[in-house]
Amino acid sequence: MSEPGYTCVTGASLSNARSNSNSANSTQNGYRKGLAQAYVIATTLAAAALLSGCASTRGGAVPYDVEGFGAPDSPAPVALDADYKIAPLDTLAITVFKFDDLSGDYEVDLMGNIAMPLVGSVKASDKTTAQLKDELTRVLGEKYIQSPDVTVGIKSSSNRSVTVDGSVRLPGLFPVKGPMTLMQAIALARGTDENANPRRIAIFRTIDGKRVAAAFDLVSIRRGEMKDPEVYNGDIVVVDGSATKAIYRNLLQTLPVIGLFRPY
């Protein structure tokens, strides 16, 4: 969010400005060149300060200080069995015999879908691997492949780990072996990066069978002004910033600004 009368400057525009300035400087004498260089430095510092102001604000559609944002539903047992239900951000190993282009690892997105060549988007969450296998066999057999031989397995499960994504230095899945807070989860991802907005961090989780979210201000947490919330198995932590994936941005923009969330 920019201040009145200012425009947020992108890295590309700064780079172009520096390039144009350097071209002009080559035709100037030493005195003018020194002045130009000083001007570029001053302008860069001012732009950096402006960018910092643009990034470090609260806001967005995910509300803060949410009531009822407690512990999530109990995670699946540690040992996966035949009845395990696929969850968002699980990674599936899917093989279609003799069709290498269709075979591979597929990540279940936040909406619970996978995207396969030919087939397109397929609902995977809340299904067992056997149910998803039957669905893919049916869809492929109806239009594309005669008697397809499909296998589906769970390569990695998100239910015993916390996912930290967005503007962090090392996004990924991290094991939850005991009590963990938001600050600890972000520390596992080696902290926020230079593009992050630490005042807008969302936690997505499942409560009463519904996917819900709440926003937190990391700056206020560090100052002791806001409680450092606990994160649990299966939680998804998203740090806002320019590195945030489009799917998270869409969720952050479309979730309603209310105290208790509607499912997404």
ZAPAMI-892670 format. One line per field, with one value per residue (C-alpha): residue in one letter; chain; x negated, y negated, z negated. Coordinates in pm, whole numbers, plus 32768, in hexadecimal, padded with zeros to 4 digits. Example, Ala and Ser with C-alpha at 12.3 -4.5 7.8 and 13.67 -1.06 7.14 Angstrom:
! ZAPAMI-892670
type <- A,S;
mol <- A,A;
x <- 7B32,7AA9;
y <- 81C2,806A;
z <- 7CF4,7D36;
This chain:
! ZAPAMI-892670
type <- M,S,E,P,G,Y,T,C,V,T,G,A,S,L,S,N,A,R,S,N,S,N,S,A,N,S,T,Q,N,G,Y,R,K,G,L,A,Q,A,Y,V,I,A,T,T,L,A,A,A,A,L,L,S,G,C,A,S,T,R,G,G,A,V,P,Y,D,V,E,G,F,G,A,P,D,S,P,A,P,V,A,L,D,A,D,Y,K,I,A,P,L,D,T,L,A,I,T,V,F,K,F,D,D,L,S,G,D,Y,E,V,D,L,M,G,N,I,A,M,P,L,V,G,S,V,K,A,S,D,K,T,T,A,Q,L,K,D,E,L,T,R,V,L,G,E,K,Y,I,Q,S,P,D,V,T,V,G,I,K,S,S,S,N,R,S,V,T,V,D,G,S,V,R,L,P,G,L,F,P,V,K,G,P,M,T,L,M,Q,A,I,A,L,A,R,G,T,D,E,N,A,N,P,R,R,I,A,I,F,R,T,I,D,G,K,R,V,A,A,A,F,D,L,V,S,I,R,R,G,E,M,K,D,P,E,V,Y,N,G,D,I,V,V,V,D,G,S,A,T,K,A,I,Y,R,N,L,L,Q,T,L,P,V,I,G,L,F,R,P,Y;
mol <- A,A,A,A,A,A,A,A,A,A,A,A,A,A,A,A,A,A,A,A,A,A,A,A,A,A,A,A,A,A,A,A,A,A,A,A,A,A,A,A,A,A,A,A,A,A,A,A,A,A,A,A,A,A,A,A,A,A,A,A,A,A,A,A,A,A,A,A,A,A,A,A,A,A,A,A,A,A,A,A,A,A,A,A,A,A,A,A,A,A,A,A,A,A,A,A,A,A,A,A,A,A,A,A,A,A,A,A,A,A,A,A,A,A,A,A,A,A,A,A,A,A,A,A,A,A,A,A,A,A,A,A,A,A,A,A,A,A,A,A,A,A,A,A,A,A,A,A,A,A,A,A,A,A,A,A,A,A,A,A,A,A,A,A,A,A,A,A,A,A,A,A,A,A,A,A,A,A,A,A,A,A,A,A,A,A,A,A,A,A,A,A,A,A,A,A,A,A,A,A,A,A,A,A,A,A,A,A,A,A,A,A,A,A,A,A,A,A,A,A,A,A,A,A,A,A,A,A,A,A,A,A,A,A,A,A,A,A,A,A,A,A,A,A,A,A,A,A,A,A,A,A,A,A,A,A,A,A,A,A,A,A,A,A;
x <- 8000,7F60,7F66,803C,7F85,7E8D,7E7B,7DE2,7CAA,7C56,7AFD,7B11,7B59,7A38,7955,79C2,798C,782A,77E0,785B,779A,7658,767D,76A3,7581,748C,74A7,7479,733E,72BC,7372,74C4,7489,744F,758D,7652,75CF,7629,7786,77B4,7747,7831,7951,7914,7911,7A53,7AF8,7A89,7B23,7C63,7C6D,7C45,7D6F,7E38,7DF4,7E12,7F85,80A7,81DA,8261,839C,832A,8388,82B0,830E,83FB,84D9,8501,83BD,8357,82B0,82FB,83A8,82DA,81DE,81DD,8121,7FAC,7FBE,807D,8171,825C,8366,8285,8334,8263,8231,81CA,8052,8024,7F3E,7FC6,7EFF,7FDB,7F7B,8035,7F9A,7EEB,7F3E,7E0D,7E98,7FB9,7EEA,7E3A,7E5F,7F8E,7FC1,8123,816A,8218,8368,832F,82F3,81E0,81A2,8147,80FF,8230,830D,82EA,8355,83C5,8448,835C,838E,846A,843D,8371,8265,8346,8465,8387,82FA,845C,84B1,837B,83B1,8515,84BF,8395,8457,8584,84C8,8358,82CD,835B,8355,8261,818D,8172,80C9,80D9,8001,7FB1,7E4C,7E5D,7F71,7FA3,8066,7F39,7E81,7EB2,7E8C,7DE4,7DFE,7E01,7CEE,7C05,7A9E,7ADC,7C48,7CAF,7D44,7CB1,7CF4,7DBB,7D26,7DB8,7E51,7DF6,7E48,7E64,7D10,7C6F,7D10,7C8E,7B37,7B35,7B63,7A31,7B01,7BB3,7B04,7AC4,7C14,7CE9,7DF8,7DCA,7F07,7FE2,7FB5,80D5,8106,81F1,827B,83A6,849C,85E0,85A2,8585,8453,842A,831C,82A9,81A1,8089,7F94,7E33,7DB0,7EAE,7E5E,7CEB,7D38,7E0F,7F47,7FEF,7FE2,7F07,800E,7FD7,7FC5,802F,8007,8098,8093,802D,7F74,7F62,7E8A,7F0B,7E1D,7DB8,7D49,7EA1,7F3A,8068,814A,8102,8139,828D,82EF,8276,8344,8484,84A6,85AC,854C,860F,85BB,8616,85C5,8698,85F8,852E;
y <- 8000,7EB9,7D70,7C55,7BA9,7CC7,7DF6,7F43,7F79,80D3,816C,8166,7FF0,7FAB,807D,7FBC,7E73,7ED8,7F4D,7E06,7D3D,7DFB,7DBD,7C49,7C3E,7CC2,7B79,7A92,7A0A,7A84,797B,79BB,7B32,7B1C,7A53,7B49,7C6F,7BC4,7B81,7CEF,7D63,7C6E,7CCF,7E42,7E14,7D4C,7E53,7F66,7EB0,7E80,7FF1,804B,7F73,8010,816E,8146,810D,81D4,820D,8305,83D5,84C3,8428,8403,8458,856B,860B,8782,87BF,88DC,8A2B,8ADD,8C29,8D54,8DB8,8F09,9022,902A,9172,913E,9252,92A7,91C0,908D,8F62,8E8C,8D29,8BDA,8BC3,8D3C,8DB2,8ED6,8FCC,9021,911B,915D,9295,9250,90DC,902D,8ED4,8F13,8FBB,8EFA,8E44,8D64,8C6E,8C3F,8ACA,8A06,8A40,8BB8,8BEC,8C76,8C0F,8D21,8D0D,8D6C,8D8F,8C31,8BE2,8D0C,8D02,8DCF,8D5F,8E2E,8F5D,9096,90F3,920F,911D,902C,914D,91B1,904A,901C,916F,910D,8FB5,902E,915B,908F,8FAA,8FF0,914C,92A6,936B,9286,9321,921C,922C,911C,9103,9005,8F87,8E8F,8E23,8CC5,8D3B,8D6A,8C34,8ABF,8A16,88C1,880D,86B4,85B6,868C,86F3,886B,88C2,8A29,8B2F,8B4C,8C62,8C11,8CE5,8C24,8AD3,89C9,8857,877A,86DA,8831,88A6,8776,87AC,890C,8866,878F,8658,8565,84EA,8387,837A,83E6,8324,83A0,82EE,83D4,8549,863F,8792,8884,89B2,8A9E,8A72,8B39,8BBC,8A60,89AD,8860,8757,8638,8528,84CD,83AD,8432,82DA,82BE,8421,83D1,829B,8361,82A4,83DB,8543,862D,8727,889D,8954,8ABC,8BE8,8B9A,8A1F,8949,8807,8704,85CC,84B5,8412,8409,8577,85EF,86E5,8678,877D,86F6,8591,85F5,8694,8568,8482,854D,85BD,84E7,83E8,8478,84EF,8659,86E0,877F,88B2,8882;
z <- 8000,806C,7FB2,8045,8161,8193,8276,8211,82E3,836A,837D,84F9,8505,8419,84F5,862C,8578,8517,867B,8716,8616,865C,87D4,879B,86A5,87A7,886A,8741,86A7,8558,8490,852E,851F,83A9,837A,844C,8386,8240,82C8,832C,81D3,8126,820C,81D0,8058,8066,8142,8058,7F34,7FFB,8059,7EED,7E9A,7FB3,7F34,7DBC,7D87,7D06,7DD9,7ED1,7EC2,7DAF,7C5E,7B29,79C0,7A2E,7926,792F,79F1,790E,793D,7A85,7AAE,7A3C,7B49,7BF1,7B41,7B73,7C34,7D77,7DC9,7EE3,7E54,7E4C,7EE8,7FCE,7F49,7FE2,801F,801A,812F,81FA,82CD,83F7,8503,8647,86DF,882D,8817,8785,87D5,86E6,85D8,84C7,837C,834F,8232,81B6,81B3,80A0,8143,8137,82AC,8388,84F0,85E9,875D,8830,86FE,8672,850D,843B,82D7,81FE,8096,7FAE,8091,8050,8149,81C1,81FF,82BC,8389,83ED,8448,8521,85C5,861B,86A5,8773,87F5,8864,8951,8975,8925,8959,8812,8759,8646,8532,83DE,82D2,819D,808E,80B8,7F98,7EAC,7E26,7CF5,7C12,7C7C,7C9B,7DED,7DF7,7F44,7FDF,7F9B,7ECA,7F14,7F15,7F5D,7F24,7E3D,7CE1,7BE6,7AAE,7997,7873,7816,7916,793A,7A6C,7A2E,7A0F,7B53,7C0F,7B74,7C09,7D5D,7D0C,7CD1,7DB4,7EED,7F63,801C,7EF4,7E45,7CDD,7C72,7D45,7D0A,7D35,7C99,7D4C,7C93,7C7D,7B5C,7B46,7CA4,7D3C,7DC4,7D0C,7CE8,7C0D,7C36,7B46,7B22,7AEF,7A8F,7975,7904,78EF,7821,7732,779D,782E,77B9,7881,78FC,78FA,7A45,7A70,7B54,7CAA,7C80,7DA8,7D55,7E6B,7E4E,7F2B,8022,818F,8181,8112,8207,82D1,8235,80D7,8150,81DB,8092,7FCB,80A8,80AF,7F45,7E94,7D8C,7C68,7B0D,7B4A,7CA2,7DA9,7E47,7F86;
